[in-house]
Amino acid sequence: QVQVPAAQTQDPKGKPDCYGVFCLTYDLKAEEETKSWKKLINIAVSGAAGMISNHLLFKLASGEVFGPDQPIALKLLGSERSIQALEGVAMELEDSLFPLLREVVISIDPYEVFQDAEWALLIGAKPRGPGVERAALLDINGQIFAEQGKALNAVASRNAKVIVVGNPCNTNALICLKNAPNIPAKNFHALTRLDENRAKCQLALKAGVFYDKVSNMTIWGNHSTTQVPDFLNARIDGLPVKEVIKDNKWLEEEFTEKVQKRGGVLIQKWGRSSAASTSVSIVDAIRSLITPTPEGDWFSSGVYTNGNPYGIAEDIVFSMPCRSKGDGDYELVNDVIFDDYLRQKLAKTEAELLAEKKCVAHLTGEGIAVCDLPGDTMLPGEM
Ligand SMILES: NC(=O)c1ccc[n+]([C@@H]2O[C@H](COP(=O)([O-])OP(=O)(O)OC[C@H]3O[C@@H](n4cnc5c(N)ncnc54)[C@H](O)[C@@H]3O)[C@@H](O)[C@H]2O)c1
């Protein structure tokens, strides 16, 4: 039974950064006596007034992500344009009376928001408007992630875990980690978990089984339409997918394209991009790092290539199969197989990421940018 410590009034002037009711402090003595709660953790969220955050923040504050005995502080970063909305978010958090939510800070200054952050969930980015080239988007959003990388480097916890959601998320994550040399590059992730979840759902549908039977699902490469949902290594009910779904044409063409373009189809139906399922996948991504991966299974995450066993180019952020002991860290999976089809697809998504990297050389400290993208591929959420 978790006990909620009594609130104590404190002079709000003493805590200038806090929002509203979160300026009141809890009675720490009462908390010590219960011994049932863990030490507070700082979670920074950028784009906190956006659609994804509108789902995610309430999951974080409810205890669904870090557990019912883990108090949290939410440090919310918005853009100048979203500051009013951000206040609205903070008001809704106040009114939800979450016992685990101890502090809320809203700000447009990443140096303030990232102070001592143990987790940084970087969602805020500019959406790609009509007529905006992918190269231009890389530059516009890249600037945001260069600045936020510098801020993380200066003030975040030295072992902060960073999950980049804002698109183009792989290259944004690369820019971010290059600007944060004091934080291990291994701690940076680009979110490809939504793609993994979508792939599992499509395989389950085709095989006529519930989706909990699908495991070992890797999304390789970029979070774009060149991503590779790997049906060679995935399993259904413990069996290789190809032994269950004996329709290679469907797997190579329909399945792959369905996963790559699922986001675009969803926009057509909804009139906006996926926010609820994205927030669920961010929760999945965090939980995969803080709970041990089930024996024999793995999860996908866009991570920094630095000595990978698959022969993928080094020094990019590439989605790969990972396993975790539940300590926030991960290891790459060794027991995966490749065939010609998979190798060919991997080469395409790898080429795209290498080209994206050249486009942002000015933001990673690697010289002058040369932008020659192989094709203007879409993000999964674009049509
Ligand atoms: N990786 C994935 O799987 C995945 C899935 C869905 C969406 N996305 C991406 O996530 C991002 C956010 O999506 P959304 O639907 O929440 O968008 P949204 O437009 O509803 O919200 C984005 C918010 O970020 C804010 N923002 C912009 N620049 C900022 C900055 N420099 N610092 C802080 N905040 C800033 C905006 O004001 C806005 O409130 C988009 O880039 C989208 O493409 C990624």
The ligand as a MOL file (V3000), in Angstrom:
LIG
                    3D

  0  0  0     0  0            999 V3000
M  V30 BEGIN CTAB
M  V30 COUNTS 44 48 0 0 0
M  V30 BEGIN ATOM
M  V30 1 N 9.1910 8.6340 -34.2880 0
M  V30 2 C 7.9130 8.3790 -34.4080 0
M  V30 3 O 7.4890 7.2250 -34.4220 0
M  V30 4 C 6.9150 9.5010 -34.5400 0
M  V30 5 C 5.5400 9.2120 -34.6110 0
M  V30 6 C 4.6380 10.2700 -34.7080 0
M  V30 7 C 5.0950 11.5720 -34.7490 0
M  V30 8 N 6.4370 11.8140 -34.7040 0 CHG=1
M  V30 9 C 6.9610 13.1990 -34.7300 0
M  V30 10 O 6.8020 13.7500 -33.4320 0
M  V30 11 C 6.7930 15.1610 -33.5210 0
M  V30 12 C 5.6640 15.7290 -32.6720 0
M  V30 13 O 4.4130 15.2440 -33.1140 0
M  V30 14 P 3.0500 15.8540 -32.5060 0
M  V30 15 O 1.9550 15.1570 -33.2260 0
M  V30 16 O 3.0780 15.8660 -31.0350 0 CHG=-1
M  V30 17 O 3.1810 17.3390 -33.0790 0
M  V30 18 P 2.4800 18.6740 -32.5880 0
M  V30 19 O 2.6880 19.6630 -33.6900 0
M  V30 20 O 1.1130 18.4160 -32.0500 0
M  V30 21 O 3.3820 19.1050 -31.3350 0
M  V30 22 C 4.6840 19.5420 -31.4470 0
M  V30 23 C 4.8990 20.5790 -30.3800 0
M  V30 24 O 6.2940 20.8860 -30.3330 0
M  V30 25 C 6.4230 22.2730 -30.1240 0
M  V30 26 N 7.7570 22.6800 -30.5490 0
M  V30 27 C 8.1920 23.0480 -31.7720 0
M  V30 28 N 9.4820 23.3880 -31.7220 0
M  V30 29 C 9.8750 23.2160 -30.4480 0
M  V30 30 C 11.0990 23.4150 -29.7660 0
M  V30 31 N 12.1730 23.8880 -30.3920 0
M  V30 32 N 11.1540 23.1240 -28.4510 0
M  V30 33 C 10.0790 22.6760 -27.8030 0
M  V30 34 N 8.8800 22.5000 -28.3820 0
M  V30 35 C 8.7960 22.7610 -29.6900 0
M  V30 36 C 5.2950 22.8870 -30.9320 0
M  V30 37 O 4.9830 24.1980 -30.4960 0
M  V30 38 C 4.1570 21.8900 -30.6420 0
M  V30 39 O 3.4420 22.2550 -29.4790 0
M  V30 40 C 6.7010 15.4760 -35.0270 0
M  V30 41 O 7.9990 15.7850 -35.4900 0
M  V30 42 C 6.2450 14.1610 -35.6260 0
M  V30 43 O 6.6570 14.0430 -36.9800 0
M  V30 44 C 7.3410 10.8130 -34.5970 0
M  V30 END ATOM
M  V30 BEGIN BOND
M  V30 1 1 1 2
M  V30 2 2 2 3
M  V30 3 1 2 4
M  V30 4 1 4 5
M  V30 5 2 4 44
M  V30 6 2 5 6
M  V30 7 1 6 7
M  V30 8 2 7 8
M  V30 9 1 8 9
M  V30 10 1 8 44
M  V30 11 1 9 10
M  V30 12 1 9 42
M  V30 13 1 10 11
M  V30 14 1 11 12
M  V30 15 1 11 40
M  V30 16 1 12 13
M  V30 17 1 13 14
M  V30 18 2 14 15
M  V30 19 1 14 16
M  V30 20 1 14 17
M  V30 21 1 17 18
M  V30 22 2 18 19
M  V30 23 1 18 20
M  V30 24 1 18 21
M  V30 25 1 21 22
M  V30 26 1 22 23
M  V30 27 1 23 24
M  V30 28 1 23 38
M  V30 29 1 24 25
M  V30 30 1 25 26
M  V30 31 1 25 36
M  V30 32 1 26 27
M  V30 33 1 26 35
M  V30 34 2 27 28
M  V30 35 1 28 29
M  V30 36 1 29 30
M  V30 37 2 29 35
M  V30 38 1 30 31
M  V30 39 2 30 32
M  V30 40 1 32 33
M  V30 41 2 33 34
M  V30 42 1 34 35
M  V30 43 1 36 37
M  V30 44 1 36 38
M  V30 45 1 38 39
M  V30 46 1 40 41
M  V30 47 1 40 42
M  V30 48 1 42 43
M  V30 END BOND
M  V30 END CTAB
M  END
